[in-house]
Amino acid sequence: MTIKELQEEIIEEFSMFDDWMQRYEYLIEIGKSLPQISESFKKDENLIKGCQSKVWLHAELDNGIVIYTADSDAILTKGIIALLLRVFSNQTPANILEAEPFFIDEIGLKEHLSPTRANGLVSMIKQIKLFALAYQTKLS
């Protein structure tokens, strides 16, 4: 699936909920389904700076595709990073770099986060894009 299609799928899923309490619960459920990250990746250099809670993000390039794995010590943040990985993982560096995460505004996520969590969200996206940029440079 393309990044655009994945984002549209997420928007459709979130439109099924009437209020933000249900959406938060759904986000927490999504976080629970996040595949376990290897303990060897839970090190300081994989921590995302600017997040209130701890978020580890690891990326690997496999046959021109970036594969992300992540974890967080906060249940809501785990759901947020799980959504981001669903959109950006298993894509090419070029596609990741040119994609805008429009689903965030469409589902109203950013406006329903505390300022520190919203900053953390921006930091997560920035780190995802930095990994893609590094791999894009490597491929060139």
N, C-alpha and C positions, 0 to 999 in steps of 0.2 A: 504494500500500500504506500501511496505517496504521503508526504508530511501533511499536505493539505487535506487529503482524505481522512487521515488519522485524526486531525483536529476537528473536522466536521463530525466525525463519529463521536468524539468526546462531547461536543456541543449538544448533539442529539441526546446523548445519555443524560447529561445534566438538565436538559429541558424537561425531563420526566418528573423532576422534583419541584414541589410547590414553594418550599422555603429553604433558607440557608441551613437550618439545623439538619434537614435531610441531606443536603449537599455535603455538609461537614461529615456526617456519618458515612456517606458514600466514599468520600475522600479517604477516611480512615480505613474503610474496607479495601480500597484500592491499595493502600499502603501495606496492608497485611499480605497482599498477594505479591508484593515485590520479592523477586528471587533473592535468596540469601547471598550476600556479598562475601567473598573470601576474607577471612580474618587478616590475611596478609596485606589486603588493600586498606584496612582500617588503620592507616598511619597518618601522621601529621601532614605530609605533603599532599595527601588526597582530601584533606579537609577543605571545605569551601569557606573562604574568608568572607565575612559579612553576614553570616547566618547566626541567628540567636541560638539555635540549637546546633548540635553537631551533625554535619552532613558530609559523608565521604562520597566522592565521585571518582570512579576509575574508568578509563577508556582504553580500548584496544582497536587497532586497525586490522581487519581480517579481509583479505581479497578486495581491498578498496572500500570496505564498509566499516563504519565506526560502530563499535558495540560498547555501550555504557553499562556499568553496574554501579549501584549506589545503595546507601543505607543512611538512616538517621536515628538519633536517639529519641526523637519526638514523633508521636503517632501521626499528627496532622502533617508535619513536614515530610514524613515518609510517604504520605499520600501524594503530596505535591511533586516530589521528585519522581515518584512512580509514574505520574501523568507525563512529566517532561521526558522521561525515558521512553515511554510508549510512543511519543511523537518523534523523538530525535534518534533513538537507537536504531541500528540496522539500516542506516541511510548513508549516502556518500558524503564526504566532507563538504563538497560543493553545495549539495542540497541543504545540508544543515546550515551552512553559512548564509545562504540566500533566503532561507525560510524565516518568516515572522511568526512568532507564536500568538496569532490572533485569537485563539481559543480562550486565552486567559481573560481578555476583556469581554469576549462574547458570553462566557459563563459567569462573569462578574466576580471572578476569583480575587483579583488584586484589591478591589474595593471592599471586600469582606475579610481582609487580613489586617492584622495590626501593622502599624508602620514598620516595626522591626522584621516581621515575617514578610512583608511586601519587599523590603530591602533584600532579605534573604532569597526571595524568589528571583529578583533581578540578578543577584550574585550567582545563583544556580545556572540561569540561562547564559550568563556571561562565561562561566567556566565551561559549559557544554560547547559554546561557540569557540572558545580558546583551544580546546582539544581539537575541534574540527579544523581550525586554522592551522594548527601545528601539523596535523596529518595531511592537509591540503598542500602545505609547503613541502612536506616530505615526498608527496606523490609527484610534484612538479619537476 
